Amino acid sequence: MAYAMLAGLPPQYGLYCCLVPLFTYGVLGTCGQVTIGPCAIVSMMCGSALSFLDPEKDLNEYVLTMMTTSAISGIFLLTLGVFRLGFVTNILSETVITAFTTGSAFNIAASQLKNFWGVSTNKDSLLAIFFDIFNAKAIAAYNWYAFLVGIGSMLLLYALKQLNSRVFPRVPLPMELFLIIVNVLLMWLFDLHDRWGLHYMGEYELHAGFAPLTIPNWHHLARVIPQGVLIGTIAFVITISMGKTFSREKGYQVDENQELVALGSCSLLGSFFSAYPSTGSLSRSSLINNIGAQTPVNAIISASVVLFTLYFLVDFIRYIPNACLAAIVIVNLFSLFSHVLLFLSPLTLSFAT
């Protein structure tokens, strides 16, 4: 939901991205740990691509044009897959892939920092976000209660995960769900939104039910074709980078051509069901990997849970504080942060690498 807002869309569109695209990847995908949906980088790119439109003036046109961008992205990737051009990813070395996923992890974590202090930023790069958040004007507007909730949630989640790995190493428990329940109860019982000024999902208009049908708007086709192709390319690089990282850890092969078809189908079909361009999600894929998923069937299970949530738990998720969601995203990126050690060890790299 937080990523949808980066794209200039209402938060429920983040959930819509986890319905049809996830079901599609569960059928067509080849990586057992990759989960499809919104991510910070692609969401920021989508928001930038449609900067010529104002969602506050005409949300319907903005949404339909976003669906057009998704359809173009999907058609482009499907075309590459049909002509079996996935081999181009073989030119990406292991070091390049690791660097890309690690850099993306830091960028995503930085994009969540604003929720820790209850401030806003429209920047989309690591340094720009830091300069926008850590300056005198922004510091004066910090909500330290939000910082307390964010840091507290992050420490609690990390401690629970460590406890789980030591006490029940073979049974990964959904500690993120436990953390959300705790935060929702605190928000509801103590009215922390009014008392502390915490930002939460209830500030946004959330609708129950399945993703509404959408027909892409072709009025701005010439303006969004280049953006759709670029977004599709970045989405595939992100997805295949994660897929190769996880497959290397688990000892299996990822089919690049099939991944092109799968990801292209996710974006194309999703564009008719209110889903903006889909890609592999670093934070959620890391979570799925930590939980112990082995096959793409996990995507179908995840999509089913999202569908249940949209129908029956909308009133529940209204009380989720933004700082809690940010903590979950950052904690599940910890395993990717550790990859930076690769670049600090001269014994593992040649000078050229």
Secondary structure, 3 states (H helix, E strand, C coil): CHHHHHCCCCCHHHHHCCCHHHHHHHHHCCCCCCCEECCHHHHHHHHHHCCCCCCCCCHHHHHHHHHHHHHHHHHHHHHHHHCCCHHHHHHCCHHHHHHHHHHHHHHHHHHHHHHHHCCCCCCCCHHHHHHHHCCHHHHHCCCHHHHHHHHHHHHHHHHHHHHHHHHCCCCCCCHHHHHHHHHHHHHHHHCHHHHHCCCEHHHCCCCCCCCCCCCCCHHHHHHHHHHHHHHHHHHHHHHHHHHHHHHHHHCCCCCHHHHHHHHHHHHHHHCCCCCCCCEECHHHHHHHHHHCCCCCHHHHHHHHHHHHHHHHCHHHHCCCEHHHHHHHHHHCCHHHHHHHHHHHCCCCCCCCC
